[in-house]
């Protein structure tokens, strides 16, 4: 199991195993999203075997001097309420336990054990600590997506980026 409770440098450069759990790196994410218009797809799975996908009309990440600020378009299918959770994080910089950039009194990355584009703190959080349903945890701990499963910990999540010009 890959821990996403990492420092700024780890998120900057990336970590994990590309065949399993990994973070591609904020520098790479910036490079990939700085030239062309991109679509972000979020895929999540829950322990009740429910799955969901949704896309955002645009996605980019700023460079390190902006603290990798998130620039997110609107959900392509606005009839999916779950897609609203990430909009709360739009135009917010990335935070880790050693670099607080959120709008909350506490350090959200330290409290919830993962780097993310925290606002104050989150409605969607895909880098949280992994919990099984039987594990003891505090409310709001884990991989969570409030507008889909409330504060139930999720089984898995993926963020996928592709150019808008890519033929599907």
Backbone torsions as a table, in degrees:
resi	resn	phi	psi	omega
1	UNK	NA	124.9	179.7
2	UNK	-84.6	126.8	175.5
3	UNK	-81.7	133.2	175.8
4	UNK	-100.3	7.9	175.4
5	UNK	-85.3	78.6	-172.0
6	UNK	-122.7	164.4	179.9
7	UNK	-83.4	176.1	-177.1
8	UNK	-57.2	-46.1	-177.9
9	UNK	-61.5	-39.1	178.0
10	UNK	-62.9	-44.5	178.2
11	UNK	-69.2	-33.4	177.1
12	UNK	-61.0	-47.7	-173.5
13	UNK	-92.3	-20.6	-177.3
14	UNK	95.3	159.1	-177.8
15	UNK	-161.6	167.5	177.5
16	UNK	95.7	-167.2	-176.4
17	UNK	-116.1	119.2	-176.8
18	UNK	-63.3	-12.2	175.1
19	UNK	-87.7	-3.2	-177.7
20	UNK	-145.9	-114.3	-177.2
21	UNK	-95.7	125.8	-178.8
22	UNK	-160.4	162.5	170.0
23	UNK	-119.2	123.0	-172.8
24	UNK	-65.7	-22.8	-179.4
25	UNK	109.9	133.9	-178.0
26	UNK	-67.6	-32.9	175.1
27	UNK	-64.0	-44.2	178.4
28	UNK	-64.9	-42.8	178.9
29	UNK	-59.8	-42.7	177.2
30	UNK	-61.6	-48.2	-179.6
31	UNK	-58.4	-44.9	-178.3
32	UNK	-65.7	-29.6	-172.5
33	UNK	-107.6	1.7	-174.2
34	UNK	-87.4	-22.4	-175.7
35	UNK	-95.7	-48.2	-174.1
36	UNK	-112.0	160.8	171.3
37	UNK	-72.5	137.0	-176.4
38	UNK	-128.9	156.1	173.5
39	UNK	-110.6	137.7	175.3
40	UNK	-106.4	127.7	172.5
41	UNK	-109.5	132.2	173.1
42	UNK	-107.4	129.4	173.3
43	UNK	-122.8	129.7	179.1
44	UNK	-134.0	151.0	174.7
45	UNK	-130.3	144.9	-178.9
46	UNK	-112.0	165.6	180.0
47	UNK	-71.5	-13.8	175.2
48	UNK	-88.2	14.8	-179.7
49	UNK	69.9	9.3	173.7
50	UNK	-75.4	143.9	176.2
51	UNK	-134.8	155.2	179.6
52	UNK	-148.7	144.8	173.5
53	UNK	-130.1	144.3	168.5
54	UNK	-157.0	156.3	-174.8
55	UNK	-119.4	149.9	173.6
56	UNK	-110.1	141.7	-173.8
57	UNK	-63.9	-24.7	175.4
58	UNK	-154.3	157.0	-178.7
59	UNK	-157.7	128.0	171.0
60	UNK	-151.5	158.5	179.6
61	UNK	-125.6	129.1	178.8
62	UNK	-67.5	175.2	178.9
63	UNK	-82.6	-179.5	-175.2
64	UNK	-63.2	-31.3	-179.7
65	UNK	-65.5	-20.0	174.8
66	UNK	-96.7	5.0	-173.0
67	UNK	61.2	35.8	176.6
68	UNK	55.9	48.2	-178.0
69	UNK	-58.2	140.8	-179.9
70	UNK	-86.7	129.1	174.3
71	UNK	-121.5	109.3	-170.1
72	UNK	-122.6	132.5	174.1
73	UNK	-79.0	-167.7	-178.9
74	UNK	-90.0	156.9	174.8
75	UNK	-58.9	134.2	179.6
76	UNK	-66.0	-43.3	175.1
77	UNK	-103.4	97.3	-175.2
78	UNK	-75.1	-2.0	177.6
79	UNK	-82.9	-3.7	179.4
80	UNK	-96.8	101.4	-177.5
81	UNK	-57.4	-31.8	-177.8
82	UNK	-60.6	-25.9	-177.9
83	UNK	-68.1	-14.5	-177.8
84	UNK	-73.3	-23.4	-173.8
85	UNK	-58.0	-41.9	-175.9
86	UNK	-73.7	-23.8	178.9
87	UNK	-59.5	-27.7	177.1
88	UNK	-59.5	-24.2	-175.7
89	UNK	-97.8	-6.4	-177.8
90	UNK	-57.6	138.7	179.6
91	UNK	66.5	22.7	176.9
92	UNK	-111.6	144.6	179.1
93	UNK	-77.7	163.5	179.2
94	UNK	-78.6	145.5	177.8
95	UNK	-130.9	148.0	171.1
96	UNK	-133.4	173.8	-177.1
97	UNK	-61.5	-24.5	-179.8
98	UNK	-103.3	4.3	175.7
99	UNK	-147.4	96.5	-176.4
100	UNK	-85.6	120.2	176.8
101	UNK	-128.8	13.0	-176.3
102	UNK	-86.8	176.6	-178.5
103	UNK	-106.4	38.2	-176.2
104	UNK	-127.2	153.2	-179.7
105	UNK	-61.0	-42.5	177.4
106	UNK	-82.3	170.2	170.8
107	UNK	-89.6	106.0	-176.2
108	UNK	-58.2	-41.7	-178.9
109	UNK	-63.1	-37.4	178.0
110	UNK	-71.7	-44.8	-178.7
111	UNK	-64.4	-43.3	-173.8
112	UNK	-103.1	4.1	167.3
113	UNK	63.8	52.7	174.3
114	UNK	-180.0	148.9	175.6
115	UNK	-78.2	150.1	-178.3
116	UNK	-174.6	171.1	174.6
117	UNK	-86.1	71.3	-176.0
118	UNK	-72.2	145.0	170.7
119	UNK	-104.9	-89.1	176.5
120	UNK	-150.9	67.1	-3.0
121	UNK	-97.6	-56.8	-176.4
122	UNK	-161.7	161.5	167.0
123	UNK	-118.6	-19.5	173.8
124	UNK	-136.4	132.3	-174.1
125	UNK	-149.0	101.4	-173.9
126	UNK	-97.5	-0.1	-179.7
127	UNK	-113.4	18.9	179.7
128	UNK	-72.5	172.6	178.9
129	UNK	-66.1	142.4	-179.2
130	UNK	-81.4	126.2	176.3
131	UNK	-129.2	138.4	169.4
132	UNK	-85.0	160.4	-177.7
133	UNK	-56.4	-32.6	-177.3
134	UNK	-82.6	-9.7	179.7
135	UNK	-71.8	143.3	174.9
136	UNK	-79.5	132.2	178.4
137	UNK	-153.6	159.8	174.5
138	UNK	-80.5	154.1	172.0
139	UNK	-52.6	142.2	177.1
140	UNK	72.5	11.3	171.6
141	UNK	-96.0	140.3	175.3
142	UNK	115.9	-172.3	174.0
143	UNK	-82.1	114.6	-171.0
144	UNK	-134.0	151.7	174.0
145	UNK	-144.8	94.4	-169.3
146	UNK	-53.8	-45.3	-176.2
147	UNK	-76.9	3.1	175.3
148	UNK	-114.7	-56.9	-175.3
149	UNK	-123.4	19.3	179.9
150	UNK	61.5	-133.4	-179.5
151	UNK	-99.9	22.4	174.0
152	UNK	-76.9	130.7	178.7
153	UNK	-65.3	138.7	-178.8
154	UNK	-91.8	156.7	179.6
155	UNK	-77.5	-37.8	-178.3
156	UNK	-168.0	164.9	180.0
157	UNK	-157.1	149.8	175.8
158	UNK	-137.7	144.7	170.1
159	UNK	-115.4	124.8	-178.2
160	UNK	-125.0	133.8	-177.3
161	UNK	-115.6	136.7	172.5
162	UNK	-145.5	150.1	176.5
163	UNK	-63.6	145.8	177.3
164	UNK	-60.4	-29.4	-177.0
165	UNK	-79.5	-6.6	-179.3
166	UNK	-68.9	124.8	-179.8
167	UNK	-76.4	129.5	178.4
168	UNK	-106.1	NA	NA
